[in-house]
């Protein structure tokens, strides 16, 4: 957001549903034994939601991104949030975040779990930036193209595993590539293959 005089004007940068889900997850799964609080850190290029406590129950960054599983550290809090419909379905949180913000990042730093959202407005007008959000997805789309080049009949499920994002995230990036004319589907969904279009 920015201020104009005494009025606040919201500038949409991050999907509200994804942002809300990340905050709910932070309070639901934080380690309440840690003498710390959930914090939202705002930077020029990103926003971080920092939650005390690392991933619980043997989960890793890779498994929460690809397997959609959840381990509840705080049973009573999780159940309460579920009853008031803040949590709709167990294990759905990360999937929802990535479906709305495919470039969201998750990390463990020190004793904190951090969800990071890129601020698109920071990248606008930067040298070499042609379209809103292009720099944010470049690495992922490049990985998809490389995987398809190696195996043209690769499935979206396989791509999700190889790249480390959800199937919804793969669909999002493939849709962008097809709209740009960089990727074609030859044949049906089952039995067909992908073709990378050389520009």
C-alpha positions in Angstrom: 0.0 0.0 0.0 1.0 3.7 -0.2 -0.2 6.9 1.4 -1.6 9.8 -0.5 -2.2 12.7 1.8 -4.3 11.3 4.6 -5.8 8.5 2.5 -4.5 4.9 2.4 -4.6 3.3 -1.1 -4.1 -0.4 -1.3 -1.9 -1.7 -4.1 -2.7 -5.3 -4.9 0.6 -7.2 -4.9 -0.1 -10.5 -3.1 -3.2 -12.6 -3.3 -5.3 -12.0 -0.1 -6.3 -15.6 0.3 -2.7 -16.8 0.1 -1.6 -14.1 2.5 -4.4 -14.9 5.0 -3.6 -18.6 4.8 0.1 -18.1 5.5 -0.8 -16.0 8.6 -3.3 -18.6 9.9 -0.7 -21.4 9.4 1.9 -19.3 11.3 -0.3 -19.1 14.4 -1.6 -22.7 14.0 1.7 -24.4 13.7 4.1 -22.2 15.6 6.1 -23.5 18.6 4.5 -21.8 21.6 7.4 -22.9 23.8 9.6 -20.4 22.0 9.7 -16.9 23.7 8.9 -15.1 20.5 5.9 -14.0 18.3 4.7 -14.4 14.8 6.1 -11.4 12.8 5.4 -9.9 9.4 8.5 -8.3 8.0 8.0 -5.9 5.1 10.9 -5.2 2.6 11.1 -3.4 -0.7 11.1 -6.6 -2.7 9.3 -9.1 -0.4 7.1 -9.7 2.6 8.0 -12.4 5.1 5.8 -14.1 7.6 8.0 -15.5 10.3 6.7 -18.2 12.7 8.6 -19.4 15.8 9.5 -23.1 15.5 10.8 -25.3 12.6 8.6 -27.8 10.7 7.1 -30.4 13.0 6.9 -34.2 12.8 9.8 -34.8 10.4 8.3 -32.7 7.6 10.6 -31.0 5.1 10.2 -28.0 2.8 10.1 -30.5 -0.1 7.3 -32.7 1.4 5.0 -29.8 2.3 5.4 -28.4 -1.3 4.8 -31.7 -3.0 2.9 -34.1 -0.7 0.3 -31.8 0.8 0.6 -33.4 4.3 0.3 -31.7 7.7 1.5 -32.6 11.1 -0.3 -30.8 13.9 2.0 -29.5 16.7 -0.9 -27.7 18.5 -3.9 -30.0 18.4 -6.3 -27.8 20.4 -5.5 -24.6 18.4 -5.8 -26.5 15.1 -9.1 -28.0 16.1 -10.4 -24.6 17.3 -9.4 -22.9 14.0 -11.0 -25.8 12.1 -14.3 -25.3 14.0 -14.5 -21.6 13.2 -13.7 -22.4 9.6 -10.4 -20.7 9.5 -9.0 -24.1 8.4 -11.2 -25.9 5.9 -9.2 -29.0 5.3 -6.0 -30.5 6.8 -3.0 -30.2 4.6 -4.7 -27.7 2.3 -2.9 -24.6 3.4 0.4 -24.9 1.4 -1.6 -26.0 -1.7 -3.8 -23.0 -1.4 -0.9 -20.6 -1.0 0.9 -22.1 -4.0 -2.2 -22.1 -6.2 -2.7 -18.4 -5.6 1.0 -17.4 -5.4 3.1 -20.1 -7.2 6.3 -18.2 -6.5 5.9 -18.2 -2.7 8.9 -19.5 -1.0 9.3 -21.5 2.3 12.4 -21.7 4.4 13.8 -22.5 7.8 16.2 -20.0 9.3 17.5 -20.4 12.8 14.5 -21.4 14.8 11.9 -19.9 12.5 9.8 -21.1 9.6 9.4 -18.3 7.0 6.9 -17.9 4.2 8.1 -15.3 1.6 5.9 -13.5 -0.9 7.6 -11.4 -3.6 6.4 -7.8 -4.1 5.7 -7.4 -7.8 5.7 -3.6 -7.6 9.4 -3.7 -6.8 10.2 -5.4 -10.1 8.1 -3.1 -12.2 10.1 -0.7 -14.4 13.3 -2.6 -13.7 15.7 -3.0 -16.6 14.9 -6.2 -18.5 11.5 -6.5 -16.9 8.9 -6.9 -19.7 5.8 -8.0 -18.0 4.5 -7.9 -14.4 5.8 -11.0 -12.5 8.0 -12.3 -15.3 11.2 -12.1 -13.2 9.4 -14.0 -10.4 8.6 -17.0 -12.6 11.6 -17.2 -14.9 13.5 -19.8 -12.9 10.5 -22.1 -12.6 9.5 -21.9 -16.2 13.1 -22.5 -17.3 13.1 -25.7 -15.2 9.8 -26.8 -16.8 11.2 -26.2 -20.3 14.4 -28.1 -19.4 12.4 -31.1 -18.0 10.2 -31.2 -21.1 13.2 -31.0 -23.4 14.6 -34.0 -21.7 11.3 -36.0 -21.7 8.6 -34.6 -24.0 5.9 -36.9 -22.6 6.5 -35.9 -18.9 3.3 -35.6 -16.9 2.4 -32.6 -14.8 2.6 -34.8 -11.7 6.2 -35.7 -12.6 7.0 -32.1 -13.3 5.7 -31.2 -9.8 8.0 -33.7 -8.2 11.1 -32.8 -10.3 10.7 -29.0 -9.8 9.4 -29.1 -6.3 6.1 -27.3 -6.7 2.5 -28.3 -6.6 0.6 -29.7 -9.6 -1.5 -26.5 -9.5 1.7 -24.5 -9.7 2.8 -26.5 -12.8 -0.5 -25.9 -14.4 -0.2 -22.2 -13.8 3.3 -22.0 -15.4 2.4 -24.3 -18.3 -0.7 -22.1 -19.1 1.5 -19.0 -19.2 4.0 -20.7 -21.5 1.2 -21.8 -23.9 -0.3 -18.4 -23.9 3.1 -17.0 -24.8 3.4 -19.5 -27.6 6.4 -21.1 -26.1 4.9 -24.5 -25.5 2.5 -26.7 -27.5 0.6 -29.8 -26.6 0.7 -32.5 -29.3 -2.0 -35.1 -29.1 -4.4 -35.9 -26.2 -3.7 -35.4 -22.4 -3.0 -39.2 -22.2 -0.6 -40.4 -24.8 0.4 -37.0 -26.2 3.6 -35.0 -25.6 4.9 -31.5 -25.2 6.7 -29.5 -27.8 8.9 -26.5 -26.9 8.5 -23.8 -29.6 11.8 -22.1 -30.6 11.5 -18.4 -31.0 
